[in-house]
Amino acid sequence: MDRRHTSDEIVFEPDPVIEAYKQDVDRTLLRENLKLTPEQRLEKFVAFMAFLDGVRGAARRR
């Protein structure tokens, strides 16, 4: 990994592999989730898992 030193910071050169993967990531969703508190994120996760459990139950009943 290339690094260039400036007066107060270290600047890393972009990694081409990471840059290629970043094209497929919706960073707006990441930013919105990072605005939440850890407790709110956990609540969202629990609600999502409950939703998945309901979907799986519906699939089993069919």
N, C-alpha and C positions, 0 to 999 in steps of 0.2 A: 504494500500500500504506500503510495507516494504521499509525502507530507512536505508542506512548505511552511516555514516559520515566518510569521509577521511579528510586529512589535509585541503584542500581548496575547496572541492566539495561535493555535496550530490549525492549519487548513488542510483537510484531506482531499485528495483528488478523487473524483467520482469513480466508483468501481463499475465497469461496464455490465457486469452480471447483475448487480443490484439495480442499476438503472433500467435494465431490461425487465426485471420483475416489477418494478414500480409502475410500469405502464399499465399493468393489470390490476392494480390495487386502487380501490375507491377511497382516497384519503379523506374525503369529506365525512364519511361514516366514522372513521377513526377519530377525527377531530371532534365530532359531536359526542362520541362516547367518552373521550378524554375530558370533556367539560363536566361530566357527571362525577359525583362523589363515588368512592369505592362501594359504599352501601347501595347507591342507586344502580351501579353497574351489576352488583350481585342480585338485586331485585329483578333487573331486566333478564339476567341469566336464568334465574329460577322460573320466571314467567315463561321464557322460551322453552325451558326443559319441560314444563307442564304442558305447553302446547304440543311439543313433540310426543309426549306420552299420550296425549289425546289422539293425535294423528295415528300413532302406532296402534292404539286400541281400536280405532275405527277400521284400520286395515285388517286387523285380526278378525273383527266381527264380520267382515265381508267374506 
